[in-house]
Amino acid sequence: MRKRQAALTSGITLRAVLVGTLLVIGNAYWLAYAAEMIQPQFLLNFVSLFFNAVFTLFAVIAVNMLWMRLAPRNALTPQELLVIYIMVVMVSTIGGHSMMTFLIGTLAHPFRFATPENEWAALFWRYIPTWFVPDNSALDAYFEGDSTFHLAKHLRGWAIPIFVWTGFVAVLWFTLICLNTIIRVQWTEREKLAYPIIQLPLQMAEGRKSFYKNGTMWIGFSVAGFIELLSGLSYLFPQVPSIQLNYYSISHLFTDKPWNAVGWISLSAYPFIIGLTFFVPLDISMSAWFFFLFGKAERVIRVGMLGEGELYFAERAGGAWLAVGILALWGTRRHLWDVVRNCFTTNQTLDDSDEPMPYRTAVFGLVLGCIGLTLFSIQAGMSLGGVLGFIVIFTLMALGVTRVRAEFGPPSHEILALDPARLMAVTFGPRFVGTGNLTIISFYYWLNRLNVSHPMPNQLEGFKLAERAGINSRKLVWVMMFAIVIGTLASFWAFLYLLYETGALAVHGYIVGIGDEVFGRRLERWINNPTGPDWGGTQSMGIGAAMTGLLYFLRHKFMWWPFHPIGYVMTAATWGGLADFWFSVFLGWLVKFVIITIFGLRAHRRAIPFFLGLVMGDYVFVGLWALLGTLFGIPTYVLWSP
């Protein structure tokens, strides 16, 4: 009886894992279908709080409430609901457009699209391991469709790369779990970072009366739901009126010199971004929209007035993100040293009984994971220096994204095309990096092409949910790993099942486009133009890093300093991610500022349920449109489409 009670308290039960497994497979298919088959693309995991995961949690809670009326003793507990949610989040870090589209699209592309004109065969074919990519004989039906993945030759053609890349994902994701285990206590318990992203799923799962019986929450839910219901109906039936909350371009207002140098600029009022921004500290949200406008003003001055050419804003953003990772590592240095010392002494000075795994296991897991990834890359053809460069840049960016998510919880942290290969090519030059290294790292591009569903922040938030809900985090580690492996295999199957049926050349997504981007617009250019370091890009990376460091210094030196470095990092490129949603962030900041300034903190606390309802209503109805599009195979309204 006591063991059963402990199991229920921990949330790690057989029924929770079984339900979670079915939903992992279902979400893998949903993510694949929405990314490639629906027009326009429905990118469910394109933002920090995944649409498919929140919708799935809402649906499971609804069913559980009905079941609770019939058999209250057998209903799922809040801990079990969160375990299921975490499992769905794990598959969302690898499935869909933001990861699996790019991985499969890269693997299937280089041999199929080689021509005498592009000379890919001579440029880089010899550097591609045969065990990286599917057999060419299995790709005819993949591109043309009207077939099935379940034929023997198709299964044989993909078996080795599926096995290889599933193993790669498992090792890398586990290595990041080990790193999260090491830093968790410093960021969560000592620095007490806010983890804003977890607030909604936590409230939904715990299901307290103060949440589901709160009229203010349902008002927020109804406002967002009504807007999205109208938008979806208007998409299907144009005669139905709707409220346009997504991108409204105002670029036409800036057609004369020097103002036309401002580039694309739009207004938006996404309910879920306004709601999530409400939970962000005012200084961070203010800094985000301020630095976006600051960057636009810089474009007007430097391009419109001074006539400069390339501004290297993307490289500047890369330097800023690397600086965040370095500063996050530096701020954790004493704890890291204590952890390492704790591993090699018999006198244990740190209590790791509440950690996802013992520190000694985490440290050795991290080391072995890095060694495994290094040997994998060397076996594939990379040099040791190239592997170390990749690991260092990838790890620093992972730490940066995870730190920003834990402290800020931005609605989106898209970092478009800022991957280790690009930053290495800018800093050292393609000639120094070498064709072999650039070829293999190009096959890793899918990891950082968008950075929107990065595994590391989602893992750390899973551990935070476990801490808040009383879930056994040590058992949760293995449930997360199980969901990752099953989710990776299910995502491979879902994509290949759909692509062999329809044809990669006929789908609406980016499955073919990513291959052209990787090999045609990047690798081919690097090999044909083996230049040295790009001093303009390197200088811009240094400026971005220095600006971030300066803002951190001023932030800690002067209490009155109004600008937060994270706000600068999020919009340093002035495009992509939070920069695309800058006006929604501004609206969220403005509403919170007015409430606190005029009505006080008590009014702020009373408004929290409204904004939670605003986010949940947006997610439920947008998720419903995506589900209808998947079930009936029809184009549906997409929240962020122009």
ABEGO torsion letter per residue (X at the ends): XAAAAAAAAAGBBAAAAAAAAAAAAAAAAAAAAAAAABOBBBBAAABABBAAAAAAAAAAAAAAAAAAAABAAABBBAAAAAAAAAAAAAAAAABEAAAAAAAAAAAAAAAAABBAAAGAAAAAAAABBAAABBBAAAAAAAAAEGBBAABAAAAAAAAAAAAAAAAAAAAAAAAAAAAAAAAAAAAAAAAGBAGAAAAAAAAAAAGBAAAAABAAAAAAAAAAAAAAAAAAAAAABAABBBBBABBBBAAAABABOAAAAAEBBBBBBBAAAAAAAAABBAAAAAAAAAAAAAAAAAAAAAAAAAGBBBAGAAAAAAAAAAAAAAAAAAAAAAAAAAAAAAAABABBABBAAABABBAAAAAAAAAAAAAAAAAAAAAAGBBAAAAAAAAAAAAAAAAAAAAAAAAAGBABABBBGBBAAAAAAAAAEAAAAEAAAAAAAAAAAAAAAAGAABAAAAAAAAAAAAAAAGBBAAAAAAAAAAAAAAAAAAAAAAAAAAAAAAEAAABABAAAAAAAAAAAAAAAAAAABBBBBBAAAAAAAAAAAAAAAAAAAAAAABAABABBAAAAAAAAAGBEEAAAAAAAAAAAAAAAAAAAAAAEAAAAAAAAAAAAAAAAAAAAAAAAAAAAAAAAGBBBBBAABX
